Structures are given as structure tokens and as C-alpha cells.
Amino acid sequence: METFAIERVREYGARTAVVLGSGLHSLGGNPPHERIIPYQEIADLPRSSVKGHAGRFVLGAIGAAPVVFAQGRVHLYEGYSAREITAGVRFLARAGIKRLLLTNAAGSLNTDFSPPSWMMITDQLNLCGASPLSGGSNFVDMTDAYAPAWREQFEAAAREKHLTLHQGVYAGLRGPQYETPAEVKMLRILGADAVGMSTICEAIQARALGLEVAGLSCLTNWAAGRNWSPLAHSAVLAAGDSAAGVLQLLEAVL
């Protein structure tokens, strides 16, 4: 089944894939059945148990560009290994994908980045305690983990369309609990502008495979201690849906 799925993606001709984070599934639209590849058809690719992660690839488009959407991802906090949660990235690389756009829902650490808004990831802090490359001498240069040329294109498109697009460092933690106020202070000292529970391992795996990577965080809420409201996943999903207007930015770049 996986070989058939790979051939379907290759025949579709997409060279860019977009991983959709929590609350961002609407970017994939409502595709017909023949454009859907369930994760069950991919060997070693587990399905997420988290609400807002459908668990399927969609052969879609952004503007005139064919794109593969990954609607849903699995996480370390669900009990999977770093190797398991990046199986989808390896599948996409085998299917001919050359560029990977990682999106996520994240908490804002930077008081200048008010939610809901979008942040382009310029660099990352791996605080997950895991890597998909563990188990061998798989040394990968992460100096430009997020492609500078691609970031410049997003920045230019945001200026042209008068859209607010922050730029900052994303910190990835294992979860599933949200951060304490003390941990949020620590992350700011380390230089992080946003925090979440995904993306980090996917970026590492993609770079190890030679894929060009970009990252966009939907800042859905303030991190703990930045406001007086308790954090809840339902609020993350709702804010993610309302911020899906970033589609016009993607149309300009892809």
C-alpha cells in the first residue's frame, strides 16, 4: 500500500508539502475522496489521538501550485519515539517532496507578539530530549535549519500584503503539560519567542534528508504567566481556525 501511496504523490507532481498543526486543518480544504491518503496506508506511520489532527495526506493546491497537506501529526507526548513521529517526513521525501513547510499552534513568549498572530520561525531550541537521528553518527549541520531564502520570500510577501508576520525562535518541549510561569521565564532567557510541542524533530529529519524547510507558528495564546486565563487545548483549536487567513501569504510564496 505504501508503494501505491508514493506513486500517487509522485504522479500528482507536488514538490512542496505543508504539515498542518492544531486548528489549522482548514487550510487543506474539504477534498474529494480520491485526493486523500490515510496515514494507515503508510508503513510505520502512527495516527494521532489528539483532537484537531485528522491523520491523512491530502493532494491539494495553494493557488496554482500542487501541494501535499499533512492533516495531523503525532507527538512525543503521545508516547511515540522521535523516529516514529517523523515517519511522515521520510514518506514525503521518498515521494519526491523537496520543500517542507511546518506549521504549528504555539504559545507566545514575546510580549511584542500578541495572539492571535503568525511568527516565521528563524531558528529552534530542541528541548524535547530526543532526536530522530539517534542511534548512529548521523551528524547534520543545523546552522540554517530554516532556509534563509525561503524566509526572505515570506517576509517580502507579508510586507507586500500588509500582513503582520513576526520572526523569532521556536522552542520545542515534550509536553503534554503546558509550561509553568517559571519555565516560560527560562525560555525567554534562552532566547525563545514561542513555545510548542511539535516541529523540532520534523525539522531535524527534513534537513537530514536534504529538504528545504520553513516554519510558521500560529501564536494562538499567551504562554503561562503572560495573562490570567488558564490554558486549554480547545482555545488553541479555536484560535488556530480564526488565524487560517495566512493562506493568502502562502499563495504569494508557493
C-alpha positions as CSV (number, residue, x, y, z in Angstrom):
1,M,0.0,0.0,0.0
2,E,2.8,2.4,0.8
3,T,4.4,2.0,-2.7
4,F,1.0,2.8,-4.2
5,A,0.7,5.9,-2.0
6,I,4.2,7.0,-3.0
7,E,3.3,6.7,-6.7
8,R,0.1,8.7,-6.2
9,V,2.1,11.6,-4.7
10,R,4.8,11.4,-7.4
11,E,2.2,11.3,-10.2
12,Y,0.4,14.3,-8.6
13,G,3.7,16.3,-9.2
14,A,3.8,18.2,-5.9
15,R,7.3,19.3,-4.8
16,T,6.1,21.1,-1.6
17,A,4.3,19.7,1.5
18,V,2.7,21.5,4.3
19,V,2.3,20.0,7.8
20,L,-0.8,21.4,9.4
21,G,-0.7,22.0,13.1
22,S,-3.5,22.1,15.7
23,G,-6.5,24.0,14.5
24,L,-5.0,24.6,11.0
25,H,-6.6,21.6,9.2
26,S,-9.0,24.0,7.3
27,L,-6.1,25.0,5.1
28,G,-6.4,21.6,3.5
29,G,-9.9,22.3,2.5
30,N,-12.6,19.6,2.0
31,P,-11.0,17.3,-0.5
32,P,-12.7,14.6,-2.6
33,H,-12.1,11.0,-1.5
34,E,-9.7,10.3,-4.4
35,R,-7.3,13.1,-3.2
36,I,-7.0,11.6,0.3
37,I,-4.2,9.2,1.5
38,P,-5.0,7.9,5.1
39,Y,-1.9,7.5,7.3
40,Q,-2.9,3.9,7.7
41,E,-1.6,3.3,4.2
42,I,1.9,4.3,5.2
43,A,4.2,1.8,6.9
44,D,5.3,2.8,10.4
45,L,3.2,6.0,10.4
46,P,1.0,6.1,13.6
47,R,-2.2,8.0,13.9
48,S,-2.6,10.9,16.4
49,S,-5.1,10.6,19.2
50,V,-5.2,14.4,19.6
51,K,-8.3,16.4,18.5
52,G,-7.6,18.5,15.5
53,H,-5.3,16.0,13.8
54,A,-7.2,14.1,11.1
55,G,-4.4,11.7,10.2
56,R,-4.2,11.9,6.4
57,F,-2.3,13.3,3.5
58,V,-4.3,15.5,1.1
59,L,-3.3,16.1,-2.5
60,G,-4.4,19.7,-2.7
61,A,-3.2,23.1,-4.0
62,I,-2.4,26.6,-2.9
63,G,-3.2,28.9,-5.8
64,A,-1.9,27.1,-8.9
65,A,0.8,25.2,-7.0
66,P,0.1,21.5,-6.3
67,V,0.8,20.8,-2.6
68,V,0.6,17.8,-0.3
69,F,-1.1,18.7,3.0
70,A,-0.4,16.6,6.1
71,Q,-3.5,17.0,8.1
72,G,-2.4,15.9,11.5
73,R,0.9,14.8,13.2
74,V,1.8,12.6,16.1
75,H,3.8,13.9,19.1
76,L,6.3,12.7,21.6
77,Y,3.8,13.2,24.4
78,E,1.6,10.6,22.9
79,G,4.2,8.0,23.8
80,Y,5.9,7.7,20.4
81,S,9.6,8.0,19.7
82,A,11.3,10.7,17.7
83,R,11.8,8.2,14.9
84,E,8.1,7.3,14.8
85,I,6.8,10.9,14.8
86,T,8.9,11.7,11.7
87,A,7.8,8.7,9.6
88,G,5.6,11.1,7.6
89,V,8.6,13.3,6.7
90,R,10.5,10.3,5.4
91,F,7.5,9.2,3.3
92,L,7.2,12.7,1.8
93,A,10.9,12.6,0.9
94,R,10.5,9.2,-0.8
95,A,7.5,10.6,-2.7
96,G,9.6,13.4,-4.3
97,I,8.9,16.3,-1.9
98,K,11.7,18.8,-1.9
99,R,10.3,21.6,0.3
100,L,8.6,21.2,3.7
101,L,6.6,23.9,5.4
102,L,6.0,23.1,9.0
103,T,3.1,24.9,10.8
104,N,2.1,24.7,14.4
105,A,0.0,26.3,17.1
106,A,2.2,27.8,19.7
107,G,2.2,30.0,22.8
108,S,3.7,33.4,22.6
109,L,6.6,34.1,25.0
110,N,7.5,37.5,23.5
111,T,5.3,40.3,24.8
112,D,5.6,42.1,21.5
113,F,3.9,39.2,19.7
114,S,0.3,39.4,20.6
115,P,-2.0,36.5,19.8
116,P,-3.6,35.7,17.5
117,S,-0.8,36.3,15.0
118,W,1.8,34.5,13.0
119,M,5.5,34.0,13.5
120,M,8.0,32.8,11.0
121,I,10.5,30.5,12.7
122,T,14.1,31.7,12.2
123,D,15.7,29.1,14.5
124,Q,14.8,26.5,17.1
125,L,15.6,25.2,20.5
126,N,15.4,21.5,20.9
127,L,14.3,21.0,24.5
128,C,12.5,17.7,23.7
129,G,15.3,15.5,24.8
130,A,15.0,13.5,21.6
131,S,16.2,13.4,18.0
132,P,15.0,11.2,15.1
133,L,18.7,10.7,14.2
134,S,19.6,9.0,17.4
135,G,21.2,5.5,17.0
136,G,24.2,6.4,14.8
137,S,26.7,9.0,13.8
138,N,24.1,11.0,11.8
139,F,25.7,14.4,12.1
140,V,23.7,17.1,10.3
141,D,24.5,20.8,10.1
142,M,21.6,22.8,11.5
143,T,23.1,26.2,11.0
144,D,20.4,27.2,8.5
145,A,17.7,24.8,9.6
146,Y,15.0,27.1,8.3
147,A,16.0,28.1,4.7
148,P,17.1,31.8,4.7
149,A,16.0,32.3,1.0
150,W,12.5,30.9,1.8
151,R,12.2,33.1,4.9
152,E,13.0,36.1,2.8
153,Q,10.2,35.3,0.4
154,F,7.7,35.0,3.2
155,E,8.9,38.3,4.7
156,A,8.6,40.1,1.3
157,A,5.1,38.7,0.7
158,A,4.0,39.8,4.2
159,R,5.2,43.3,3.5
160,E,3.5,43.4,0.1
161,K,0.2,42.2,1.6
162,H,0.5,44.3,4.7
163,L,0.3,41.3,7.0
164,T,1.9,41.0,10.4
165,L,4.5,38.3,10.3
166,H,6.7,38.2,13.4
167,Q,10.1,36.5,13.2
168,G,11.5,34.5,16.1
169,V,12.9,31.4,17.7
170,Y,10.7,28.4,18.4
171,A,11.3,26.3,21.5
172,G,10.0,22.7,21.4
173,L,9.2,20.8,24.6
174,R,7.9,17.3,25.0
175,G,4.7,18.1,26.8
176,P,1.8,17.2,27.2
177,Q,1.5,19.6,30.1
178,Y,1.8,23.3,29.4
179,E,4.8,25.3,30.7
180,T,4.9,26.8,34.2
181,P,5.5,30.5,34.5
182,A,9.0,29.8,35.8
183,E,9.7,27.7,32.7
184,V,8.4,30.5,30.5
185,K,10.8,32.9,32.1
186,M,13.6,30.3,31.5
187,L,12.7,30.0,27.8
188,R,12.8,33.8,27.3
189,I,16.2,33.9,28.9
190,L,17.3,31.2,26.4
191,G,16.1,33.4,23.6
192,A,12.8,31.7,22.6
193,D,9.9,33.8,21.3
194,A,7.3,31.0,21.0
195,V,6.8,27.5,22.5
196,G,5.1,24.4,21.4
197,M,5.2,20.6,21.5
198,S,6.0,19.7,17.8
199,T,8.0,20.7,14.7
200,I,11.5,20.3,16.2
201,C,12.1,16.6,15.3
202,E,10.4,17.1,11.9
203,A,12.8,19.9,11.0
204,I,15.8,17.8,12.1
205,Q,14.6,14.8,10.0
206,A,13.8,17.0,7.0
207,R,17.2,18.6,7.0
208,A,18.9,15.2,7.3
209,L,17.1,14.2,4.1
210,G,18.2,17.4,2.3
211,L,14.7,19.0,2.3
212,E,14.3,22.8,2.3
213,V,12.4,23.8,5.4
214,A,10.3,26.7,6.5
215,G,8.3,27.1,9.7
216,L,5.2,29.2,10.6
217,S,3.8,29.3,14.1
218,C,0.3,30.4,14.7
219,L,0.5,32.2,18.0
220,T,-2.8,31.2,19.5
221,N,-2.4,32.2,23.1
222,W,-0.1,33.7,25.6
223,A,2.2,31.3,27.4
224,A,1.7,30.7,31.1
225,G,2.2,33.8,33.2
226,R,1.7,36.2,30.3
227,N,-2.1,36.6,31.1
228,W,-4.6,35.5,33.7
229,S,-6.5,32.9,31.6
230,P,-5.9,29.2,32.1
231,L,-4.5,27.4,29.1
232,A,-6.8,24.9,27.2
233,H,-6.4,22.9,24.0
234,S,-9.9,24.0,22.9
235,A,-8.8,27.6,22.8
236,V,-5.8,26.7,20.8
237,L,-8.0,25.0,18.2
238,A,-10.4,27.9,18.0
239,A,-7.6,30.5,17.6
240,G,-5.9,28.3,15.0
241,D,-9.1,28.3,12.9
242,S,-9.5,32.0,13.1
243,A,-5.9,32.6,12.0
244,A,-6.1,30.5,8.9
245,G,-6.1,33.7,6.8
246,V,-2.4,33.1,6.3
247,L,-3.5,31.3,3.2
248,Q,-3.0,34.5,1.1
249,L,0.6,34.6,2.3
250,L,1.2,31.0,1.2
251,E,-0.4,31.8,-2.2
252,A,2.2,34.5,-2.7
253,V,5.1,32.3,-1.8
254,L,4.2,28.9,-3.1
